[in-house]
Amino acid sequence: MSIRLIARDLYRLQQAVDRLERKWIRAPLEERERLKRELDRARSERDQVKRMLDGRLDR
């Protein structure tokens, strides 16, 4: 996968994390646990793609 595509995925994932964080802050207490799990998954995926991009840039 090219660096450009990885960077584009990273940007998309960061936007999703930002959106979920804003949603979590405004969510009622009964929805926060579900949103927290979704946010944790999104952060994990974002971090994985970030490591992939960092690995490609180090070459």
Residue, then its C-alpha position, 0 to 999 in steps of 0.5 A: m500500500s502506498i504512503r499516500l493511501i496509508a496517510r489518507d486512511l490515517y486521516r479518515l480514522q483520526q476524523a472518526v476518533d474525533r467525531l466519537e470523542r465529541k459524541w461520547i462527551r455529549a452522550p447520556l450515561e447509558e450510551r457512554e459505555r457502548l460509545k467508549r468501546e467503539l472509541d477504543r476500537a477506533r483509536s486502536e485501528r488509528d494507532q495501528v495505521k499510524r505505526m504502519l505509516d511511521g514504518r513506511l516513512d522510516r525506510 
